[in-house]
Amino acid sequence: MSNLTEIRWHGRGGQGAKTAALLLADVAFQTGKYVQGFPEYGPERMGAPITAYNRISDTQIRVHSNIYDPQYVVVVDESLLETVDVTKGLKKDGAILVNTERAKEEIIPHLKGYEGKVYTIDAKKVSLATMGKYFPNTPLLAAIVKVAGIMDEDIFLKEMEASFKHKFASKPEVIEGNMAALKMAMQEVQ
């Protein structure tokens, strides 16, 4: 991992991009990293495009702005490929992760000539199989941790379990489903 990892999330209101960015910041912080996790949106409603960001570093982060040239981009809703320039500023030595049922080869033509690595995951399949409902943010969170090498996968899973146990103490079935989604996503990302 380089000293500073910057991630930009593209999703729609209600899909959990903001929550995933905040969870990633929380878990990375628990492992001793310096972090930022924040959304950018105005008075949008459910379903409107939103952007969220993460900065993760081994040293103090002194910049406090949106991320214009990220190493990684996560696309929570593939329909945004047609309406938002998700690859804008994306570094060629980074990668884009797209939530889609389609093959990577079908996605590449929609990336405005981006020449870096492209990863896909069917977050719907993962979340329905493990949680019984469609929550794309949990599988995408695990997938970006794996793709970006943000932290050791076992440490990530341990910290996420601790976070879920704290947040969902009265709902153990939620913890179980989310943990299963994280593990399955790490296997499914391509």
N, CA, C and O atoms as a DFTB+ gen file, in Angstrom:
760 C
 N C O
     1  1       0.848      -1.190       0.000
     2  2       0.000       0.000       0.000
     3  2       0.880       1.235       0.000
     4  3       1.860       1.305       0.741
     5  1       0.538       2.194      -0.815
     6  2       1.263       3.452      -0.792
     7  2       0.868       4.205       0.469
     8  3      -0.069       3.816       1.167
     9  1       1.576       5.264       0.752
    10  2       1.323       6.012       1.983
    11  2      -0.074       6.604       2.034
    12  3      -0.668       6.671       3.110
    13  1      -0.611       7.031       0.917
    14  2      -1.945       7.632       0.881
    15  2      -2.793       6.941      -0.187
    16  3      -2.420       6.898      -1.360
    17  1      -3.918       6.410       0.228
    18  2      -4.861       5.797      -0.702
    19  2      -6.100       6.671      -0.757
    20  3      -6.681       7.007       0.275
    21  1      -6.504       7.040      -1.972
    22  2      -7.701       7.866      -2.143
    23  2      -8.723       7.100      -2.972
    24  3      -8.410       6.554      -4.031
    25  1      -9.962       7.074      -2.461
    26  2     -11.051       6.340      -3.103
    27  2     -12.232       7.271      -3.291
    28  3     -12.589       8.029      -2.389
    29  1     -12.836       7.209      -4.472
    30  2     -14.070       7.959      -4.735
    31  2     -15.177       6.956      -5.000
    32  3     -15.022       6.043      -5.810
    33  1     -16.297       7.133      -4.310
    34  2     -17.468       6.262      -4.453
    35  2     -18.529       7.010      -5.251
    36  3     -18.795       8.182      -4.983
    37  1     -19.141       6.336      -6.234
    38  2     -20.270       6.891      -6.982
    39  2     -21.469       5.982      -6.765
    40  3     -21.409       4.785      -7.045
    41  1     -22.548       6.551      -6.269
    42  2     -23.753       5.770      -6.045
    43  2     -24.972       6.658      -6.163
    44  3     -24.900       7.790      -6.640
    45  1     -26.074       6.128      -5.725
    46  2     -27.318       6.887      -5.669
    47  2     -27.763       6.924      -4.218
    48  3     -27.492       6.005      -3.445
    49  1     -28.456       8.008      -3.860
    50  2     -28.942       8.149      -2.494
    51  2     -29.723       6.921      -2.075
    52  3     -30.621       6.478      -2.792
    53  1     -29.391       6.367      -0.918
    54  2     -30.087       5.205      -0.404
    55  2     -29.402       3.880      -0.695
    56  3     -29.842       2.845      -0.193
    57  1     -28.324       3.880      -1.500
    58  2     -27.638       2.631      -1.832
    59  2     -26.499       2.300      -0.868
    60  3     -25.944       1.202      -0.920
    61  1     -26.151       3.232       0.002
    62  2     -25.149       2.951       1.013
    63  2     -23.724       3.348       0.678
    64  3     -22.805       2.923       1.379
    65  1     -23.494       4.147      -0.364
    66  2     -22.127       4.574      -0.683
    67  2     -21.540       5.395       0.466
    68  3     -20.388       5.191       0.849
    69  1     -22.318       6.311       1.009
    70  2     -21.855       7.118       2.140
    71  2     -21.553       6.225       3.333
    72  3     -20.511       6.374       3.972
    73  1     -22.451       5.301       3.637
    74  2     -22.259       4.398       4.772
    75  2     -21.009       3.549       4.581
    76  3     -20.247       3.359       5.529
    77  1     -20.784       3.033       3.374
    78  2     -19.603       2.212       3.105
    79  2     -18.325       3.026       3.297
    80  3     -17.362       2.538       3.887
    81  1     -18.313       4.262       2.805
    82  2     -17.135       5.111       2.967
    83  2     -16.858       5.383       4.445
    84  3     -15.704       5.375       4.875
    85  1     -17.907       5.620       5.216
    86  2     -17.737       5.879       6.648
    87  2     -17.301       4.617       7.388
    88  3     -16.468       4.691       8.291
    89  1     -17.852       3.458       7.018
    90  2     -17.429       2.193       7.635
    91  2     -15.960       1.894       7.329
    92  3     -15.211       1.466       8.207
    93  1     -15.558       2.120       6.088
    94  2     -14.165       1.884       5.712
    95  2     -13.247       2.785       6.525
    96  3     -12.208       2.332       7.005
    97  1     -13.615       4.055       6.687
    98  2     -12.807       4.974       7.483
    99  2     -12.720       4.495       8.932
   100  3     -11.648       4.526       9.536
   101  1     -13.836       4.059       9.480
   102  2     -13.878       3.594      10.867
   103  2     -12.988       2.369      11.064
   104  3     -12.222       2.311      12.026
   105  1     -13.081       1.403      10.175
   106  2     -12.292       0.180      10.303
   107  2     -10.803       0.474      10.120
   108  3      -9.975      -0.049      10.866
   109  1     -10.455       1.302       9.139
   110  2      -9.045       1.649       8.925
   111  2      -8.492       2.400      10.140
   112  3      -7.343       2.190      10.530
   113  1      -9.300       3.267      10.733
   114  2      -8.897       3.998      11.940
   115  2      -8.597       3.019      13.081
   116  3      -7.633       3.192      13.828
   117  1      -9.435       1.998      13.198
   118  2      -9.250       0.997      14.262
   119  2      -7.929       0.237      14.109
   120  3      -7.424      -0.329      15.078
   121  1      -7.377       0.222      12.907
   122  2      -6.104      -0.471      12.677
   123  2      -4.913       0.483      12.767
   124  3      -3.788       0.110      12.433
   125  1      -5.161       1.706      13.215
   126  2      -4.078       2.661      13.425
   127  2      -3.795       3.589      12.267
   128  3      -2.809       4.326      12.296
   129  1      -4.628       3.573      11.258
   130  2      -4.424       4.452      10.102
   131  2      -5.020       5.844      10.371
   132  3      -5.878       6.015      11.237
   133  1      -4.550       6.805       9.621
   134  2      -5.171       8.120       9.577
   135  2      -6.210       8.048       8.470
   136  3      -5.941       7.492       7.405
   137  1      -7.385       8.599       8.706
   138  2      -8.478       8.404       7.752
   139  2      -9.323       9.652       7.555
   140  3      -9.357      10.558       8.388
   141  1      -9.996       9.657       6.425
   142  2     -11.099      10.577       6.149
   143  2     -12.157       9.778       5.410
   144  3     -11.836       8.963       4.545
   145  1     -13.397      10.007       5.743
   146  2     -14.517       9.400       5.040
   147  2     -15.647      10.402       5.059
   148  3     -16.134      10.768       6.128
   149  1     -16.073      10.855       3.884
   150  2     -17.087      11.907       3.846
   151  2     -17.863      11.866       2.535
   152  3     -17.334      11.452       1.503
   153  1     -19.123      12.297       2.584
   154  2     -19.939      12.350       1.366
   155  2     -19.934      13.750       0.771
   156  3     -19.540      14.722       1.416
   157  1     -20.382      13.824      -0.474
   158  2     -20.628      15.121      -1.116
   159  2     -21.999      15.027      -1.773
   160  3     -22.200      14.265      -2.719
   161  1     -22.919      15.798      -1.265
   162  2     -24.241      15.855      -1.875
   163  2     -24.941      17.101      -1.385
   164  3     -24.586      17.671      -0.354
   165  1     -25.925      17.508      -2.130
   166  2     -26.717      18.674      -1.764
   167  2     -28.075      18.217      -1.268
   168  3     -28.164      17.278      -0.478
   169  1     -29.119      18.863      -1.718
   170  2     -30.454      18.506      -1.242
   171  2     -31.082      17.352      -2.025
   172  3     -32.303      17.281      -2.166
   173  1     -30.231      16.440      -2.538
   174  2     -30.744      15.353      -3.355
   175  2     -31.658      14.421      -2.569
   176  3     -31.618      14.354      -1.341
   177  1     -32.464      13.722      -3.311
   178  2     -33.381      12.748      -2.721
   179  2     -32.865      11.342      -2.968
   180  3     -31.850      11.126      -3.630
   181  1     -33.593      10.412      -2.418
   182  2     -33.315       9.002      -2.642
   183  2     -33.232       8.749      -4.151
   184  3     -34.128       9.141      -4.899
   185  1     -32.168       8.102      -4.588
   186  2     -32.007       7.779      -5.996
   187  2     -31.171       8.765      -6.793
   188  3     -30.745       8.453      -7.905
   189  1     -30.930       9.949      -6.244
   190  2     -30.112      10.940      -6.947
   191  2     -28.628      10.572      -6.815
   192  3     -28.229      10.001      -5.800
   193  1     -27.804      10.890      -7.825
   194  2     -26.373      10.576      -7.742
   195  2     -25.708      11.270      -6.556
   196  3     -25.951      12.447      -6.289
   197  1     -24.871      10.524      -5.856
   198  2     -24.072      11.082      -4.768
   199  2     -22.634      10.597      -4.935
   200  3     -22.367       9.622      -5.636
   201  1     -21.729      11.292      -4.282
   202  2     -20.319      10.925      -4.283
   203  2     -19.853      10.884      -2.836
   204  3     -20.236      11.727      -2.025
   205  1     -19.028       9.901      -2.524
   206  2     -18.420       9.825      -1.199
   207  2     -16.927       9.562      -1.400
   208  3     -16.495       9.124      -2.466
   209  1     -16.161       9.834      -0.362
   210  2     -14.701       9.767      -0.488
   211  2     -14.063       9.105       0.720
   212  3     -14.604       9.119       1.826
   213  1     -12.878       8.516       0.472
   214  2     -12.021       8.007       1.536
   215  2     -10.588       8.412       1.264
   216  3     -10.115       8.361       0.129
   217  1      -9.912       8.812       2.313
   218  2      -8.455       8.925       2.313
   219  2      -7.980       8.053       3.467
   220  3      -8.509       8.129       4.576
   221  1      -6.976       7.226       3.194
   222  2      -6.420       6.337       4.202
   223  2      -4.908       6.420       4.084
   224  3      -4.348       6.275       2.997
   225  1      -4.247       6.658       5.227
   226  2      -2.808       6.870       5.188
   227  2      -2.145       6.359       6.464
   228  3      -2.789       6.219       7.504
   229  1      -0.840       6.081       6.362
   230  2      -0.048       5.723       7.535
   231  2       0.420       6.974       8.274
   232  3       0.845       6.899       9.426
   233  1       0.341       8.109       7.615
   234  2       0.769       9.365       8.230
   235  2      -0.396      10.356       8.229
   236  3      -1.404      10.148       7.554
   237  1      -0.242      11.411       8.981
   238  2      -1.303      12.401       9.110
   239  2      -1.717      12.953       7.745
   240  3      -0.876      13.213       6.885
   241  1      -3.013      13.126       7.566
   242  2      -3.566      13.654       6.314
   243  2      -3.805      15.143       6.511
   244  3      -4.560      15.549       7.395
   245  1      -3.169      15.939       5.697
   246  2      -3.270      17.392       5.868
   247  2      -4.191      18.066       4.852
   248  3      -4.522      19.243       5.000
   249  1      -4.602      17.330       3.828
   250  2      -5.486      17.906       2.818
   251  2      -6.939      17.641       3.222
   252  3      -7.287      16.552       3.679
   253  1      -7.765      18.655       3.043
   254  2      -9.189      18.548       3.395
   255  2     -10.021      19.075       2.230
   256  3     -10.532      20.195       2.273
   257  1     -10.148      18.265       1.203
   258  2     -10.923      18.646       0.023
   259  2     -11.505      17.384      -0.589
   260  3     -11.205      16.271      -0.157
   261  1     -12.337      17.569      -1.595
   262  2     -12.812      16.419      -2.351
   263  2     -11.609      15.748      -3.011
   264  3     -10.517      16.315      -3.051
   265  1     -11.813      14.567      -3.515
   266  2     -10.736      13.828      -4.177
   267  2     -10.966      13.916      -5.679
   268  3     -11.961      13.417      -6.205
   269  1     -10.027      14.558      -6.351
   270  2     -10.178      14.792      -7.786
   271  2      -9.406      13.789      -8.638
   272  3      -9.772      13.533      -9.785
   273  1      -8.343      13.225      -8.082
   274  2      -7.507      12.270      -8.811
   275  2      -7.303      11.004      -7.973
   276  3      -6.199      10.743      -7.497
   277  1      -8.364      10.226      -7.797
   278  2      -8.264       9.047      -6.927
   279  2      -7.470       7.907      -7.559
   280  3      -7.330       7.821      -8.779
   281  1      -6.952       7.032      -6.687
   282  2      -6.348       5.798      -7.197
   283  2      -7.437       4.778      -7.507
   284  3      -7.277       3.929      -8.384
   285  1      -8.562       4.872      -6.767
   286  2      -9.625       3.886      -6.915
   287  2     -10.979       4.571      -6.998
   288  3     -11.225       5.587      -6.348
   289  1     -11.848       3.991      -7.814
   290  2     -13.234       4.442      -7.911
   291  2     -14.122       3.211      -7.729
   292  3     -13.867       2.148      -8.295
   293  1     -15.170       3.384      -6.924
   294  2     -16.168       2.333      -6.725
   295  2     -17.483       2.847      -7.303
   296  3     -17.951       3.920      -6.922
   297  1     -18.077       2.091      -8.216
   298  2     -19.358       2.457      -8.816
   299  2     -20.417       1.515      -8.257
   300  3     -20.456       0.331      -8.591
   301  1     -21.276       2.068      -7.397
   302  2     -22.300       1.270      -6.716
   303  2     -23.456       0.950      -7.657
   304  3     -24.075      -0.108      -7.541
   305  1     -23.751       1.853      -8.587
   306  2     -24.874       1.687      -9.511
   307  2     -24.363       1.858     -10.933
   308  3     -24.002       2.963     -11.338
   309  1     -24.331       0.765     -11.694
   310  2     -23.737       0.827     -13.038
   311  2     -24.468       1.770     -13.991
   312  3     -23.892       2.169     -15.003
   313  1     -25.722       2.141     -13.701
   314  2     -26.416       3.090     -14.577
   315  2     -25.720       4.450     -14.560
   316  3     -25.912       5.252     -15.473
   317  1     -24.922       4.715     -13.542
   318  2     -24.182       5.978     -13.479
   319  2     -23.092       6.060     -14.540
   320  3     -22.618       7.151     -14.855
   321  1     -22.688       4.920     -15.093
   322  2     -21.669       4.930     -16.152
   323  2     -22.128       5.752     -17.350
   324  3     -21.303       6.296     -18.084
   325  1     -23.440       5.844     -17.548
   326  2     -23.989       6.576     -18.690
   327  2     -24.240       8.057     -18.383
   328  3     -24.389       8.856     -19.307
   329  1     -24.290       8.431     -17.107
   330  2     -24.673       9.805     -16.764
   331  2     -23.605      10.589     -16.010
   332  3     -23.660      11.818     -15.979
   333  1     -22.629       9.905     -15.399
   334  2     -21.592      10.556     -14.608
   335  2     -20.237      10.110     -15.138
   336  3     -20.055       8.933     -15.449
   337  1     -19.288      11.028     -15.244
   338  2     -17.946      10.667     -15.694
   339  2     -17.184      10.068     -14.510
   340  3     -16.386      10.745     -13.861
   341  1     -17.444       8.790     -14.244
   342  2     -16.878       8.135     -13.067
   343  2     -15.368       7.952     -13.154
   344  3     -14.717       7.773     -12.124
   345  1     -14.796       7.993     -14.349
   346  2     -13.355       7.815     -14.501
   347  2     -12.590       9.143     -14.487
   348  3     -11.364       9.146     -14.601
   349  1     -13.279      10.243     -14.352
   350  2     -12.612      11.557     -14.361
   351  2     -11.535      11.605     -13.280
   352  3     -11.817      11.414     -12.097
   353  1     -10.307      11.862     -13.699
   354  2      -9.184      11.989     -12.775
   355  2      -8.645      10.678     -12.239
   356  3      -7.661      10.678     -11.500
   357  1      -9.265       9.561     -12.590
   358  2      -8.840       8.260     -12.068
   359  2      -7.461       7.908     -12.616
   360  3      -7.242       7.899     -13.828
   361  1      -6.542       7.619     -11.707
   362  2      -5.164       7.332     -12.096
   363  2      -5.069       5.994     -12.828
   364  3      -5.738       5.027     -12.465
   365  1      -4.232       5.954     -13.861
   366  2      -4.080       4.741     -14.666
   367  2      -3.473       3.593     -13.871
   368  3      -3.701       2.427     -14.195
   369  1      -2.698       3.913     -12.829
   370  2      -2.105       2.842     -12.029
   371  2      -3.035       2.405     -10.894
   372  3      -2.649       1.610     -10.037
   373  1      -4.249       2.926     -10.897
   374  2      -5.251       2.537      -9.919
   375  2      -6.200       1.525     -10.526
   376  3      -5.807       0.673     -11.324
   377  1      -7.475       1.638     -10.126
   378  2      -8.464       0.697     -10.646
   379  2      -9.870       1.222     -10.406
   380  3     -10.100       2.070      -9.543
   381  1     -10.804       0.696     -11.192
   382  2     -12.221       0.986     -10.994
   383  2     -12.920      -0.333     -10.671
   384  3     -12.627      -1.371     -11.265
   385  1     -13.841      -0.271      -9.727
   386  2     -14.628      -1.422      -9.302
   387  2     -16.087      -1.103      -9.584
   388  3     -16.619      -0.117      -9.073
   389  1     -16.738      -1.931     -10.396
   390  2     -18.117      -1.677     -10.811
   391  2     -19.024      -2.797     -10.320
   392  3     -18.726      -3.979     -10.495
   393  1     -20.125      -2.409      -9.709
   394  2     -21.170      -3.343      -9.304
   395  2     -22.017      -3.646     -10.544
   396  3     -22.740      -2.778     -11.034
   397  1     -21.923      -4.873     -11.045
   398  2     -22.646      -5.234     -12.256
   399  2     -22.809      -6.747     -12.348
   400  3     -22.017      -7.514     -11.800
   401  1     -23.851      -7.149     -13.052
   402  2     -24.045      -8.568     -13.373
   403  2     -23.287      -8.914     -14.658
   404  3     -23.053     -10.085     -14.957
   405  1     -22.910      -7.877     -15.413
   406  2     -22.271      -8.091     -16.712
   407  2     -20.786      -8.402     -16.573
   408  3     -20.168      -8.120     -15.547
   409  1     -20.232      -8.988     -17.623
   410  2     -18.803      -9.286     -17.672
   411  2     -18.015      -7.993     -17.807
   412  3     -18.507      -6.995     -18.334
   413  1     -16.797      -8.032     -17.325
   414  2     -15.893      -6.876     -17.385
   415  2     -15.773      -6.332     -18.809
   416  3     -15.727      -5.120     -19.018
   417  1     -15.723      -7.235     -19.777
   418  2     -15.565      -6.836     -21.181
   419  2     -16.748      -6.000     -21.673
   420  3     -16.591      -5.177     -22.575
   421  1     -17.905      -6.202     -21.099
   422  2     -19.080      -5.414     -21.468
   423  2     -19.066      -4.032     -20.816
   424  3     -19.710      -3.108     -21.315
   425  1     -18.353      -3.886     -19.728
   426  2     -18.296      -2.622     -18.990
   427  2     -17.242      -1.678     -19.565
   428  3     -17.460      -0.467     -19.617
   429  1     -16.122      -2.211     -19.991
   430  2     -14.991      -1.400     -20.461
   431  2     -15.391      -0.348     -21.500
   432  3     -14.919       0.784     -21.393
   433  1     -16.236      -0.649     -22.503
   434  2     -16.596       0.385     -23.480
   435  2     -17.331       1.590     -22.871
   436  3     -17.420       2.637     -23.512
   437  1     -17.851       1.459     -21.664
   438  2     -18.581       2.549     -21.013
   439  2     -17.691       3.391     -20.100
   440  3     -18.186       4.252     -19.373
   441  1     -16.382       3.144     -20.136
   442  2     -15.475       3.821     -19.209
   443  2     -14.664       4.939     -19.853
   444  3     -13.597       5.295     -19.353
   445  1     -15.146       5.485     -20.934
   446  2     -14.554       6.660     -21.589
   447  2     -13.053       6.512     -21.849
   448  3     -12.289       7.461     -21.672
   449  1     -12.643       5.323     -22.268
   450  2     -11.249       5.107     -22.635
   451  2     -10.307       4.860     -21.468
   452  3      -9.091       4.848     -21.663
   453  1     -10.821       4.665     -20.270
   454  2      -9.953       4.411     -19.119
   455  2      -9.080       3.194     -19.397
   456  3      -9.570       2.151     -19.828
   457  1      -7.771       3.340     -19.145
   458  2      -6.808       2.299     -19.494
   459  2      -6.293       1.508     -18.299
   460  3      -5.471       0.608     -18.470
   461  1      -6.758       1.822     -17.096
   462  2      -6.297       1.104     -15.905
   463  2      -7.052      -0.196     -15.691
   464  3      -7.791      -0.660     -16.560
   465  1      -6.852      -0.767     -14.522
   466  2      -7.492      -2.044     -14.184
   467  2      -8.981      -1.848     -13.923
   468  3      -9.407      -0.840     -13.359
   469  1      -9.750      -2.830     -14.345
   470  2     -11.201      -2.815     -14.158
   471  2     -11.584      -4.093     -13.415
   472  3     -11.222      -5.197     -13.823
   473  1     -12.317      -3.925     -12.322
   474  2     -12.815      -5.055     -11.537
   475  2     -14.331      -4.979     -11.485
   476  3     -14.911      -3.894     -11.518
   477  1     -14.962      -6.133     -11.405
   478  2     -16.420      -6.170     -11.283
   479  2     -16.814      -7.117     -10.159
   480  3     -16.068      -8.020      -9.779
   481  1     -18.003      -6.881      -9.646
   482  2     -18.613      -7.779      -8.675
   483  2     -20.122      -7.643      -8.821
   484  3     -20.641      -6.550      -9.048
   485  1     -20.805      -8.747      -8.689
   486  2     -22.266      -8.736      -8.698
   487  2     -22.713      -8.635      -7.235
   488  3     -22.995      -9.643      -6.588
   489  1     -22.770      -7.416      -6.738
   490  2     -23.115      -7.183      -5.332
   491  2     -24.550      -7.603      -5.027
   492  3     -24.871      -7.950      -3.891
   493  1     -25.410      -7.570      -6.045
   494  2     -26.791      -8.010      -5.836
   495  2     -26.824      -9.501      -5.532
   496  3     -27.487      -9.936      -4.590
   497  1     -26.110     -10.277      -6.328
   498  2     -26.051     -11.723      -6.117
   499  2     -25.494     -12.041      -4.723
   500  3     -26.033     -12.889      -4.012
   501  1     -24.419     -11.359      -4.345
   502  2     -23.787     -11.604      -3.049
   503  2     -24.732     -11.246      -1.907
   504  3     -24.915     -12.034      -0.979
   505  1     -25.330     -10.064      -1.973
   506  2     -26.172      -9.642      -0.848
   507  2     -27.458     -10.468      -0.753
   508  3     -27.910     -10.765       0.353
   509  1     -28.050     -10.842      -1.880
   510  2     -29.252     -11.680      -1.823
   511  2     -28.924     -13.072      -1.263
   512  3     -29.710     -13.642      -0.507
   513  1     -27.772     -13.605      -1.635
   514  2     -27.379     -14.936      -1.166
   515  2     -27.055     -14.956       0.325
   516  3     -27.279     -15.964       0.995
   517  1     -26.533     -13.858       0.842
   518  2     -26.064     -13.859       2.231
   519  2     -26.988     -13.131       3.209
   520  3     -27.061     -13.485       4.386
   521  1     -27.695     -12.107       2.707
   522  2     -28.534     -11.301       3.595
   523  2     -30.019     -11.367       3.251
   524  3     -30.865     -10.925       4.028
   525  1     -30.324     -11.923       2.082
   526  2     -31.718     -12.047       1.677
   527  2     -32.344     -10.754       1.171
   528  3     -33.524     -10.735       0.819
   529  1     -31.577      -9.687       1.131
   530  2     -32.030      -8.381       0.633
   531  2     -30.889      -7.749      -0.143
   532  3     -29.732      -8.145      -0.005
   533  1     -31.229      -6.758      -0.963
   534  2     -30.212      -6.111      -1.788
   535  2     -29.629      -4.894      -1.086
   536  3     -30.237      -3.825      -1.041
   537  1     -28.433      -5.086      -0.542
   538  2     -27.649      -4.007       0.060
   539  2     -26.274      -4.049      -0.607
   540  3     -25.409      -4.812      -0.177
   541  1     -26.055      -3.239      -1.658
   542  2     -24.801      -3.352      -2.407
   543  2     -23.566      -2.878      -1.658
   544  3     -22.450      -3.274      -1.997
   545  1     -23.746      -2.037      -0.644
   546  2     -22.572      -1.433      -0.019
   547  2     -21.684      -2.436       0.714
   548  3     -20.460      -2.305       0.675
   549  1     -22.264      -3.429       1.379
   550  2     -21.445      -4.385       2.131
   551  2     -20.516      -5.182       1.211
   552  3     -19.317      -5.242       1.480
   553  1     -21.024      -5.796       0.138
   554  2     -20.103      -6.513      -0.762
   555  2     -19.060      -5.589      -1.413
   556  3     -17.905      -5.979      -1.582
   557  1     -19.466      -4.382      -1.773
   558  2     -18.527      -3.459      -2.415
   559  2     -17.437      -3.014      -1.449
   560  3     -16.296      -2.804      -1.860
   561  1     -17.769      -2.869      -0.193
   562  2     -16.785      -2.495       0.826
   563  2     -15.685      -3.560       0.893
   564  3     -14.499      -3.234       0.858
   565  1     -16.079      -4.817       0.989
   566  2     -15.088      -5.900       1.035
   567  2     -14.290      -5.967      -0.268
   568  3     -13.078      -6.182      -0.250
   569  1     -14.970      -5.783      -1.386
   570  2     -14.299      -5.870      -2.685
   571  2     -13.236      -4.795      -2.844
   572  3     -12.151      -5.081      -3.349
   573  1     -13.520      -3.563      -2.425
   574  2     -12.517      -2.497      -2.586
   575  2     -11.353      -2.699      -1.628
   576  3     -10.218      -2.359      -1.960
   577  1     -11.612      -3.244      -0.452
   578  2     -10.502      -3.543       0.470
   579  2      -9.562      -4.551      -0.185
   580  3      -8.342      -4.420      -0.089
   581  1     -10.129      -5.550      -0.848
   582  2      -9.302      -6.552      -1.524
   583  2      -8.590      -5.954      -2.736
   584  3      -7.382      -6.127      -2.892
   585  1      -9.322      -5.260      -3.583
   586  2      -8.742      -4.693      -4.814
   587  2      -7.615      -3.711      -4.491
   588  3      -6.560      -3.746      -5.124
   589  1      -7.836      -2.839      -3.513
   590  2      -6.865      -1.785      -3.192
   591  2      -5.790      -2.248      -2.213
   592  3      -4.800      -1.546      -2.010
   593  1      -5.971      -3.421      -1.602
   594  2      -4.988      -3.889      -0.624
   595  2      -4.860      -2.948       0.559
   596  3      -3.763      -2.733       1.075
   597  1      -5.977      -2.390       0.987
   598  2      -5.976      -1.384       2.046
   599  2      -5.464      -1.942       3.365
   600  3      -4.754      -1.260       4.104
   601  1      -5.828      -3.187       3.654
   602  2      -5.369      -3.830       4.882
   603  2      -5.477      -5.331       4.704
   604  3      -6.111      -5.815       3.766
   605  1      -4.865      -6.048       5.596
   606  2      -4.951      -7.496       5.602
   607  2      -6.421      -7.907       5.688
   608  3      -7.174      -7.356       6.491
   609  1      -6.828      -8.865       4.870
   610  2      -8.238      -9.262       4.817
   611  2      -8.747      -9.809       6.144
   612  3      -9.882      -9.528       6.528
   613  1      -7.931     -10.584       6.850
   614  2      -8.358     -11.136       8.140
   615  2      -8.566     -10.033       9.176
   616  3      -9.513     -10.079       9.960
   617  1      -7.677      -9.046       9.172
   618  2      -7.829      -7.913      10.093
   619  2      -9.088      -7.132       9.745
   620  3      -9.837      -6.723      10.632
   621  1      -9.319      -6.927       8.454
   622  2     -10.530      -6.228       8.009
   623  2     -11.777      -6.948       8.509
   624  3     -12.673      -6.321       9.074
   625  1     -11.838      -8.252       8.305
   626  2     -13.006      -9.024       8.722
   627  2     -13.190      -8.972      10.242
   628  3     -14.314      -8.851      10.730
   629  1     -12.102      -9.063      10.975
   630  2     -12.173      -8.999      12.448
   631  2     -12.712      -7.642      12.901
   632  3     -13.580      -7.575      13.772
   633  1     -12.204      -6.577      12.315
   634  2     -12.646      -5.230      12.694
   635  2     -14.089      -4.970      12.270
   636  3     -14.841      -4.315      12.991
   637  1     -14.477      -5.481      11.105
   638  2     -15.867      -5.313      10.665
   639  2     -16.817      -6.068      11.589
   640  3     -17.896      -5.572      11.913
   641  1     -16.421      -7.255      12.008
   642  2     -17.268      -8.019      12.923
   643  2     -17.447      -7.268      14.242
   644  3     -18.550      -7.216      14.786
   645  1     -16.366      -6.690      14.751
   646  2     -16.456      -5.907      15.988
   647  2     -17.372      -4.705      15.795
   648  3     -18.168      -4.380      16.676
   649  1     -17.260      -4.044      14.644
   650  2     -18.115      -2.890      14.341
   651  2     -19.580      -3.310      14.258
   652  3     -20.449      -2.647      14.826
   653  1     -19.859      -4.405      13.554
   654  2     -21.235      -4.896      13.436
   655  2     -21.806      -5.306      14.791
   656  3     -22.969      -5.031      15.086
   657  1     -20.986      -5.962      15.614
   658  2     -21.459      -6.382      16.941
   659  2     -21.838      -5.180      17.790
   660  3     -22.786      -5.234      18.574
   661  1     -21.098      -4.105      17.628
   662  2     -21.411      -2.875      18.365
   663  2     -22.701      -2.234      17.839
   664  3     -23.580      -1.853      18.611
   665  1     -22.793      -2.123      16.514
   666  2     -23.933      -1.431      15.897
   667  2     -25.225      -2.243      15.939
   668  3     -26.313      -1.678      16.051
   669  1     -25.107      -3.571      15.850
   670  2     -26.288      -4.427      15.760
   671  2     -26.349      -5.439      16.905
   672  3     -26.685      -6.603      16.687
   673  1     -26.028      -5.003      18.108
   674  2     -25.980      -5.900      19.270
   675  2     -27.286      -6.667      19.465
   676  3     -27.268      -7.826      19.879
   677  1     -28.407      -6.031      19.172
   678  2     -29.701      -6.690      19.394
   679  2     -30.200      -7.458      18.170
   680  3     -31.290      -8.028      18.202
   681  1     -29.411      -7.479      17.093
   682  2     -29.821      -8.177      15.864
   683  2     -28.688      -9.075      15.361
   684  3     -28.056      -8.754      14.355
   685  1     -28.421     -10.192      16.042
   686  2     -27.301     -11.047      15.620
   687  2     -27.441     -11.583      14.196
   688  3     -26.434     -11.866      13.547
   689  1     -28.679     -11.728      13.695
   690  2     -28.866     -12.225      12.327
   691  2     -28.326     -11.225      11.301
   692  3     -27.899     -11.623      10.217
   693  1     -28.342      -9.945      11.632
   694  2     -27.794      -8.913      10.743
   695  2     -26.271      -9.053      10.682
   696  3     -25.665      -8.919       9.618
   697  1     -25.678      -9.320      11.814
   698  2     -24.218      -9.488      11.882
   699  2     -23.794     -10.675      11.024
   700  3     -22.870     -10.571      10.218
   701  1     -24.469     -11.788      11.202
   702  2     -24.155     -13.010      10.467
   703  2     -24.237     -12.801       8.950
   704  3     -23.326     -13.183       8.215
   705  1     -25.332     -12.194       8.491
   706  2     -25.523     -11.957       7.065
   707  2     -24.488     -11.019       6.481
   708  3     -23.968     -11.257       5.391
   709  1     -24.187      -9.948       7.208
   710  2     -23.189      -8.988       6.720
   711  2     -21.794      -9.609       6.669
   712  3     -21.042      -9.366       5.725
   713  1     -21.451     -10.397       7.662
   714  2     -20.135     -11.048       7.655
   715  2     -20.037     -12.036       6.498
   716  3     -19.001     -12.120       5.838
   717  1     -21.102     -12.776       6.252
   718  2     -21.114     -13.715       5.125
   719  2     -20.969     -12.955       3.802
   720  3     -20.284     -13.417       2.889
   721  1     -21.615     -11.789       3.703
   722  2     -21.512     -10.974       2.483
   723  2     -20.086     -10.487       2.264
   724  3     -19.590     -10.502       1.138
   725  1     -19.425     -10.056       3.332
   726  2     -18.036      -9.589       3.214
   727  2     -17.126     -10.714       2.718
   728  3     -16.316     -10.515       1.813
   729  1     -17.269     -11.888       3.316
   730  2     -16.419     -13.021       2.936
   731  2     -16.678     -13.467       1.505
   732  3     -15.740     -13.733       0.753
   733  1     -17.949     -13.549       1.130
   734  2     -18.288     -13.980      -0.229
   735  2     -17.800     -12.961      -1.257
   736  3     -17.314     -13.342      -2.323
   737  1     -17.924     -11.678      -0.949
   738  2     -17.496     -10.622      -1.877
   739  2     -16.003     -10.709      -2.155
   740  3     -15.566     -10.491      -3.285
   741  1     -15.226     -11.025      -1.139
   742  2     -13.775     -11.133      -1.350
   743  2     -13.434     -12.277      -2.313
   744  3     -12.401     -12.241      -2.981
   745  1     -14.296     -13.281      -2.379
   746  2     -14.090     -14.387      -3.308
   747  2     -14.639     -14.063      -4.698
   748  3     -14.106     -14.542      -5.698
   749  1     -15.687     -13.263      -4.770
   750  2     -16.421     -13.005      -6.024
   751  2     -15.833     -11.897      -6.879
   752  3     -16.034     -11.897      -8.093
   753  1     -15.113     -10.951      -6.284
   754  2     -14.600      -9.819      -7.071
   755  2     -13.654     -10.329      -8.143
   756  3     -12.792     -11.170      -7.884
   757  1     -13.830      -9.798      -9.375
   758  2     -13.015     -10.255     -10.522
   759  2     -12.314      -9.085     -11.171
   760  3     -11.586      -9.266     -12.147
